[in-house]
Amino acid sequence: MKIFITAVIVGLIPLLSYHGISFAAETQKVCVDKLTNDGKKVLDKQGKPVQECKEMKVHKKLEGTKVPEKSDKK
């Protein structure tokens, strides 16, 4: 029975990804100016600052209710 369930799950993964359903998080490209050890910006030949770019995951902010404050009355 476990083998059957595993086979069904493994068989569904390519079908879901084929139809555009994605489980991966969204990514965003973030660029930051490159700095030297003394904190100055690194410049290229044209005088523009050199940037380091990375792909970062974007997490959705969850909304919730405010936690009630505790009263110190005994």
MIFI-220242 format. One record per atom (N, C-alpha, C): residue in one letter; atom name; x, y, z. Coordinates in nm, 3 decimals, m for minus. Example, Ala and Ser with C-alpha at 12.3 -4.5 7.8 and 13.67 -1.06 7.14 Angstrom:
residues 2
   type   atom         x         y         z
      A      N     1.319    m0.569     0.780
      A     CA     1.230    m0.450     0.780
      A      C     1.320    m0.330     0.780
      S      N     1.285    m0.225     0.708
      S     CA     1.367    m0.106     0.714
      S      C     1.290     0.003     0.787
This chain:
residues 74
   type   atom         x         y         z
      M      N     0.082    m0.118     0.000
      M     CA     0.000     0.000     0.000
      M      C     0.088     0.126     0.000
      K      N     0.198     0.125     0.078
      K     CA     0.287     0.240     0.082
      K      C     0.351     0.264    m0.054
      I      N     0.383     0.157    m0.123
      I     CA     0.446     0.168    m0.255
      I      C     0.348     0.230    m0.353
      F      N     0.221     0.192    m0.344
      F     CA     0.119     0.247    m0.433
      F      C     0.101     0.397    m0.410
      I      N     0.096     0.441    m0.284
      I     CA     0.078     0.582    m0.252
      I      C     0.200     0.662    m0.300
      T      N     0.318     0.607    m0.279
      T     CA     0.440     0.674    m0.325
      T      C     0.441     0.686    m0.476
      A      N     0.398     0.584    m0.545
      A     CA     0.396     0.587    m0.692
      A      C     0.296     0.691    m0.742
      V      N     0.183     0.704    m0.676
      V     CA     0.083     0.803    m0.717
      V      C     0.137     0.944    m0.695
      I      N     0.201     0.968    m0.581
      I     CA     0.255     1.101    m0.552
      I      C     0.366     1.137    m0.651
      V      N     0.456     1.043    m0.676
      V     CA     0.565     1.067    m0.771
      V      C     0.510     1.088    m0.912
      G      N     0.402     1.023    m0.945
      G     CA     0.341     1.040    m1.076
      G      C     0.268     1.172    m1.091
      L      N     0.219     1.230    m0.982
      L     CA     0.145     1.356    m0.989
      L      C     0.237     1.478    m0.995
      I      N     0.356     1.468    m0.942
      I     CA     0.445     1.584    m0.939
      I      C     0.475     1.639    m1.079
      P      N     0.512     1.556    m1.176
      P     CA     0.535     1.612    m1.311
      P      C     0.408     1.669    m1.374
      L      N     0.294     1.610    m1.346
      L     CA     0.169     1.661    m1.402
      L      C     0.135     1.799    m1.347
      L      N     0.154     1.818    m1.217
      L     CA     0.126     1.948    m1.156
      L      C     0.221     2.055    m1.207
      S      N     0.347     2.021    m1.221
      S     CA     0.444     2.120    m1.269
      S      C     0.421     2.149    m1.418
      Y      N     0.372     2.054    m1.492
      Y     CA     0.345     2.073    m1.635
      Y      C     0.230     2.170    m1.656
      H      N     0.131     2.167    m1.570
      H     CA     0.012     2.251    m1.585
      H      C     0.028     2.389    m1.523
      G      N     0.147     2.427    m1.483
      G     CA     0.172     2.561    m1.434
      G      C     0.155     2.577    m1.284
      I      N     0.125     2.473    m1.212
      I     CA     0.114     2.483    m1.068
      I      C     0.254     2.473    m1.011
      S      N     0.292     2.574    m0.938
      S     CA     0.429     2.582    m0.888
      S      C     0.429     2.587    m0.737
      F      N     0.520     2.513    m0.674
      F     CA     0.534     2.515    m0.531
      F      C     0.652     2.601    m0.486
      A      N     0.727     2.656    m0.580
      A     CA     0.846     2.734    m0.547
      A      C     0.807     2.876    m0.506
      A      N     0.889     2.937    m0.422
      A     CA     0.865     3.074    m0.379
      A      C     0.905     3.170    m0.491
      E      N     0.843     3.288    m0.490
      E     CA     0.877     3.389    m0.590
      E      C     1.013     3.448    m0.555
      T      N     1.089     3.487    m0.657
      T     CA     1.221     3.544    m0.633
      T      C     1.226     3.686    m0.687
      Q      N     1.317     3.765    m0.631
      Q     CA     1.335     3.903    m0.671
      Q      C     1.484     3.929    m0.682
      K      N     1.524     4.006    m0.782
      K     CA     1.665     4.038    m0.801
      K      C     1.698     4.163    m0.719
      V      N     1.799     4.153    m0.632
      V     CA     1.840     4.263    m0.546
      V      C     1.986     4.295    m0.574
      C      N     2.015     4.422    m0.600
      C     CA     2.152     4.465    m0.629
      C      C     2.200     4.561    m0.520
      V      N     2.326     4.542    m0.475
      V     CA     2.387     4.625    m0.372
      V      C     2.523     4.670    m0.423
      D      N     2.559     4.796    m0.394
      D     CA     2.689     4.848    m0.435
      D      C     2.801     4.771    m0.365
      K      N     2.907     4.741    m0.441
      K     CA     3.022     4.670    m0.386
      K      C     3.109     4.771    m0.310
      L      N     3.154     4.733    m0.189
      L     CA     3.235     4.821    m0.105
      L      C     3.373     4.763    m0.082
      T      N     3.472     4.852    m0.063
      T     CA     3.606     4.808    m0.027
      T      C     3.613     4.786     0.123
      N      N     3.728     4.744     0.173
      N     CA     3.743     4.718     0.317
      N      C     3.727     4.844     0.401
      D      N     3.762     4.961     0.345
      D     CA     3.748     5.085     0.422
      D      C     3.613     5.152     0.402
      G      N     3.519     5.090     0.332
      G     CA     3.382     5.139     0.320
      G      C     3.353     5.226     0.199
      K      N     3.449     5.239     0.107
      K     CA     3.427     5.319    m0.014
      K      C     3.369     5.232    m0.125
      K      N     3.291     5.294    m0.214
      K     CA     3.232     5.222    m0.327
      K      C     3.339     5.190    m0.431
      V      N     3.328     5.072    m0.492
      V     CA     3.418     5.030    m0.600
      V      C     3.360     5.085    m0.730
      L      N     3.442     5.156    m0.808
      L     CA     3.396     5.217    m0.933
      L      C     3.457     5.143    m1.051
      D      N     3.380     5.136    m1.163
      D     CA     3.433     5.074    m1.285
      D      C     3.503     5.181    m1.370
      K      N     3.539     5.149    m1.494
      K     CA     3.614     5.240    m1.580
      K      C     3.538     5.368    m1.612
      Q      N     3.405     5.360    m1.621
      Q     CA     3.325     5.479    m1.653
      Q      C     3.289     5.561    m1.530
      G      N     3.327     5.518    m1.411
      G     CA     3.299     5.592    m1.289
      G      C     3.169     5.553    m1.221
      K      N     3.103     5.450    m1.273
      K     CA     2.979     5.403    m1.211
      K      C     3.011     5.301    m1.102
      P      N     2.931     5.296    m0.996
      P     CA     2.958     5.197    m0.890
      P      C     2.930     5.055    m0.938
      V      N     3.017     4.962    m0.899
      V     CA     3.002     4.821    m0.932
      V      C     2.899     4.762    m0.836
      Q      N     2.806     4.680    m0.887
      Q     CA     2.701     4.623    m0.804
      Q      C     2.710     4.472    m0.801
      E      N     2.674     4.415    m0.685
      E     CA     2.661     4.270    m0.670
      E      C     2.511     4.240    m0.668
      C      N     2.467     4.152    m0.756
      C     CA     2.324     4.119    m0.764
      C      C     2.302     3.974    m0.722
      K      N     2.192     3.951    m0.650
      K     CA     2.156     3.818    m0.604
      K      C     2.007     3.798    m0.620
      E      N     1.965     3.673    m0.633
      E     CA     1.824     3.638    m0.636
      E      C     1.781     3.602    m0.494
      M      N     1.677     3.668    m0.444
      M     CA     1.628     3.642    m0.308
      M      C     1.482     3.600    m0.313
      K      N     1.443     3.514    m0.220
      K     CA     1.305     3.469    m0.211
      K      C     1.220     3.579    m0.149
      V      N     1.098     3.595    m0.203
      V     CA     1.005     3.693    m0.150
      V      C     0.900     3.618    m0.069
      H      N     0.888     3.653     0.059
      H     CA     0.791     3.588     0.145
      H      C     0.670     3.679     0.162
      K      N     0.552     3.622     0.160
      K     CA     0.431     3.700     0.178
      K      C     0.409     3.724     0.327
      K      N     0.370     3.847     0.359
      K     CA     0.345     3.882     0.497
      K      C     0.207     3.832     0.536
      L      N     0.202     3.760     0.647
      L     CA     0.076     3.707     0.694
      L      C     0.008     3.807     0.786
      E      N    m0.122     3.818     0.772
      E     CA    m0.198     3.908     0.858
      E      C    m0.264     3.826     0.967
      G      N    m0.270     3.882     1.086
      G     CA    m0.330     3.810     1.197
      G      C    m0.395     3.908     1.293
      T      N    m0.445     3.854     1.401
      T     CA    m0.507     3.939     1.503
      T      C    m0.402     3.978     1.606
      K      N    m0.424     4.091     1.673
      K     CA    m0.331     4.140     1.773
      K      C    m0.343     4.055     1.899
      V      N    m0.229     4.026     1.960
      V     CA    m0.226     3.945     2.083
      V      C    m0.270     4.033     2.198
      P      N    m0.367     3.988     2.277
      P     CA    m0.412     4.071     2.390
      P      C    m0.302     4.084     2.495
      E      N    m0.297     4.202     2.559
      E     CA    m0.196     4.226     2.661
      E      C    m0.237     4.161     2.791
      K      N    m0.137     4.117     2.868
      K     CA    m0.161     4.051     2.994
      K      C    m0.176     4.157     3.103
      S      N    m0.272     4.137     3.191
      S     CA    m0.284     4.228     3.304
      S      C    m0.208     4.168     3.423
      D      N    m0.143     4.254     3.500
      D     CA    m0.061     4.208     3.613
      D      C    m0.138     4.208     3.744
      K      N    m0.269     4.201     3.740
      K     CA    m0.349     4.201     3.863
      K      C    m0.352     4.061     3.921
      K      N    m0.330     4.053     4.052
      K     CA    m0.332     3.922     4.120
      K      C    m0.438     3.919     4.225
